[in-house]
Amino acid sequence: MAGKRSRCSFSRLELILIVCLVLMISLTVALLVLHFLTRNTNGKCSYRSAVLQGCPGQDFSDRGTGGGLQVTAELSPPLFPVTHRNAQRAPLLQMGYANPEQVGGGLLSRLYSRAFIVAEPQGSRRVVFVSADIGMVSQRVRLEVLKQLRSKYGELYRQDNVILSGTHTHSGPGGYFQYTLFWITSRGLVQPTLKSIVNGIVKSIDIAHENMKKGRLFINRGTVENSQINRSPFSYLANPQSERNRYSSNTDKEMVLLKMVDVEGHELGLISWFAVHPVSMNNSNHLVNSDNVGYASYLFEQEKNKGMLPGEGPFVAAFASSNLGDVSPNTRGPFCANTGESCDNPQSTCPVGGASMCMAKGPGKDMFESTRIIGQNIYLKAKELYEKASQEVTGPLSSAHQWVNMSNVSVELNATHTVRTCKPALGHSFAAGTIDGVGALNFTQGSVEGDPFWDQIRDQLLGEPSNETKACHQPKPILFNTGEMTWPHPWHPDIVDVQIVAIGSLAILAVPGEFTTMSGRRLREAVQREFDSHGSPGMNVVIAGLCNVYTHYIATYEEYQLQRYEAASTIYGPHTLSAYIQLYRGLAKAIALNGTQELSPGPEPPFFNVTSLTLLPSLSVESAPAGKTFGDVLEEVRPEYREVRASGKNHLTEETQLQGKDKTSQGVNLCTSNDNQQHSRGSSDQKNPPRASRNHLELERTHKSPDTKSPVYSFREGGHLWSCDLKC
């Protein structure tokens, strides 16, 4: 019967692998705890974790009726280059797929924090929206950002008026969480990663703050085609047919775009919200990059900042996340990797190989082309909406925020029925992964019964869930009862941010996780009705995803019953969505009635005293090979080549620039590029990431020219300076 696990036997090899997995998890937890109890590092960097400073940006405020709006948009530094000369370096696990083999091995595109500030010209009210090219914003990142902002600006930027949103790229670094579950796949709390993210976000806000300027805002919306599918269509079908009949698609195809110009009409930037997972780059990728939405930002910023290198210029284009929980960019759907047949079934399994063989394919011939195709689709629709945007956003600013203990929210379903949320827990199907990134062993999606073998391992290793937690999460069979696991720190957050920021007629719902398509629709409609019923009709309600703290997924009650991956990852139980709807309605009511000051702030989240907790190897400072210095040519060029020299300043906030010179006409530039060009790709051996035994790193870098007439070249990297060959 659909949804039930088959009682399959294990081969000797599988049993050996299972035992090894259990031992590995036990050893990892033990080493993390031992490391935490016995070591306190000085916080020095273990690898290059620095930023490229963008040019000073433009600000603006509105002219016309009503109170003016001041807006600032600023491109921040990128957060994560690869390595620099005088920093330590270590293998970096990427965040998103929870794949221990996905170790960073190079750079495809830099990661950015893009900050926007909107302020009333005659008052102290202002709001901040940050879209960062990271998997998600962790609670630790938010707390440290707010701490730095408070030390610089007092109470100007606070928990209620600052939104931090992650784009959800799965090709960025991990290691910036304070909850134990995330330490397992990230090998701890990696202080250099955390500092890079926090400092990059704060720097982007600093630059925006320093460049306030009067301007105007315009909003537009339109449909993006051929860029997404629902990766759990059978879960979506569990929602009431009457509800589904109101929509033409099982994904949200609408893009909402906010355009920014100054009072003289000069273009400054945009924020776009569109629901799609940035997983065009699959879990075999080892190159740091911002995936499809990052490519859309790259295209738009290159279009508007003509003649400038990536990361430079005043125009800022943020493509932010929304209710992308069940939305995949791999538009050809799931196929069995070993047979080529479709595996679009309720369990996403293949006849041979099971669930681990069922993987979705993007529209391109490989993940790089798929990233470009989806990114370009998003960019082209945003360009169209930007050019036609004419509906001006006017009105006052407002913000509402509460901290909520999501493990114990009383939810009024109707006048006679009240339910509660649960302590956090993950179901068996969480371990199955999705068609965008499959899990391991014999887990499958849609498991509504536990497995005695894995349940016994769980009980012995992590402890059996309480009867109360089991009952609360029904029909989820619990694999990890994280809400009852507190050693050495809690494994999941209890205290969660809920937040709404209103910019005139635009209401931004900052949600702490990944809402599915129908969950997002229900939340938007409920908040819209709340505004309408309290004297604020016509609000444009958008969802900003992956904000402030990460709590995995939010599925509808009906989707929860089927227990596919998204439902198994809805950690606060079957009534999680109803709880969030109730909470966000309360925030909307407070904004509409100008009663935000009366909101209870709620219980503050913890800030764990973990200075550094990592199993990443500690490496020595880089040094050149014997008899060599950084920048030396390792292999002489052939006579038919021209020389290219790449130089990078020994500073955490500078990129590497490439300049080509003809040997016979010194000083004449043939080309100029930097390491964020989308046709630039720097990486070590994908199968053999940088070795810990070396004190320097040799990388092959290939610049793939966007046109056939330009040169294609490669070079070796020894530390921070390169000498290169340019093929004529």
Phi, psi and omega in degrees: 000143183302137176094347180260145181280143172276143179275086184265148177273162182248141173286169179299320179297317179296321179296320177297316180296321180296314178300317178299319179298315180298315179297321180295316179297316180299315181295320180299311180299316181297316180293321177299315180295315179299317179299317180298320185281335190245351187229137174224105185275171181272004174080013180290154183294146177257352179193169181294125183220062194234184193226154176255119185283131176276170179287156177306138187261180182255151174235172180195165171214169192268160170245159179114205187286157176075178178294140181292154175248131170258133181228142173231136176234130184217135175279125183269179172294152169289152189270326190222093164283192187267299184202154173225170197300314188254020177254157172281166185218143177210155176302136185243120178282137180275153188254128174145308183268351183055039181257111183296345178272352184272076180266135179301131181230014180161191188231124172258315175209148180286159180255138186238154164249125181246120187246139179228132178240133174240130183222148173281131187294332184253014182212181182266358181289132175203160178224154180235133172236125179240129172247115184248138179282068176224169184299316180191162176271126179270161178298322180296317177300312182298315182298320180287324175297313180297324178297315178294319179296321179295321180291333181269321191237008182066229183264016180292317180243118191228179180295336182275334186245010177242119175253127174245118185237135175266143178288337179083025170301140178262013182241025174254180185280154170258186174097018183240032181245151178257357180263142194298323183306319185283347176289333186298308183276345179257359182060040172109188172267112186263104188301319178300321177296312180302314181296321180298315180295310182299311182294324178294318178295314180297319179298319179296322177291321178302311183296319178298316181300324185281353187233037179297140184205147182289144182191193184224154180241141176226147181238146177209161180212151180193175187262132176258123182255158171059036184225002184198154169223163173274122184274354173230063185296332180288329173292317179302321181293345178286342177290153185306137181299324179298326178286316180296328182294344180282350185236148182272351183215157176270013169226158174276109182270356186279133171256133174250130186232133176250117182261142183232127175224159176273179186294341178266004177089004179290134183286135184241321183171184179204157166236130178240138174243124181209139186270104172200139177288131171280071180230032171295326172277119189273185187279009169267355182285142177238006183260128176296129179194168184259009173062204191295318181290329175293325177292324175299316177299316179302313181296317183291318181290326175292324178296318185273333179257061186298139179082358181255152175283158177305138183090359179239157178105159187278339186278133183237127180237110180256126175251094190272162181278162179218216181278078187259010190311314183247025187247123182247146174272358184274081198287346177278352174083183186275137177223153176286122185295334184267336183241340181085357180277159181292143174235036178278077181226168187303331180259357182050054181238159178247149179302324178242119178099346176068210186292332184292346180264350186269108184225142180275152181244139175278180185284345184265178180283340175209179185292332179291314178293321178298319177300315180294320182295309181294317179299319179292322176302314180295317180299315183295320177292319178298321179297317178298313181294322180297314182293331183260000183296122182224348180279111185279143177263118178226165178122178185283164174262147176204156178211145180222139185210144171216148165266136185227138172278095186288351179277358182206059178260128175275124186244125177270103179288323176200192185294339185242350186237125176235135180231176180227154170283176188239165168297146185302142175199148177247139182272174180301322183290346173301321182287347179283339185071198182231178177291346175275336180198096188288158178273209184228173177058217190250025178282145177228157175287153178083022181276113177252006173232145178286175176243121184305323181297307182290326178297322179292318177299316178302312183298319182287324186270317188242345182103145180282138176298148177292158177299325179297316180292320177301314182293321183296324186269358181309140005269022181288122170280119190280128174263313178237113178271068191297332180291344179251011180248117188234010185243129001280345173220166175306145183274341179216155177285144168262317183273124189231144175278136163238138192204140171229134172243129179249122174249094186059240182270007178255123177248120180257116178267110180273106185255145187267047181170201185247099176282138174288173182305306184288327175299316179296320178298315180296320180295313180300314182294320179296318179291321177301314179296324180295316175298315182300319186282352180237033169085017177231066182286160173076019178289140173269108186259123177235152177255127172255119187270167173056046186257137160071319177201145184260125180233030178064233191250161175227101178263161175288164178302318182292318177296326181300327183294335182272342174055044164283184189307313184296323179287318178297337180262009173275095200283341182261016172097181188294340183256021180301312181298315180301323178295314180296319178300316178299317182291316181288330173297320178297320177294317180297319178298318179297320178293314183298324182263010180056042183240028183295333181292341181271354179290136174289132180294334180084178182286129181291145179288157179285157173234099187286140182277073178241104182282317177202129184212091187213146173261005175295140181295143177268117185255157179285167179295144182301144173215151180286159176299162180303131179078006181236159171235162179299132181102349179294146174284125181276334179215128184297146180283156176280156185302328183282357179271156169255156184274138170234130177244130178253135181227144175222135179288144182282069185210142185294342187249028180234145177269173175265129177252149180242129177228127180265138180228139174283131182300329184271352178222074185303140176093352179268116181284128174269330180200155175225134180210176169216177189280012172251004175298136183289347174263011177256137181217116179245129181203156167271183177302119183301325181276340181229084181302168184311132184278139182292340184283344181271147174258007173217170185230129175252119183241141169270128178236130178240126173265113179269110187293140177288347175225161188282345183276334182283155182289152173246130187216163178221159177206164177257142180255126173239094185079232189253342180248144183236152160243138195227162173250139176241116181281126184282000000 
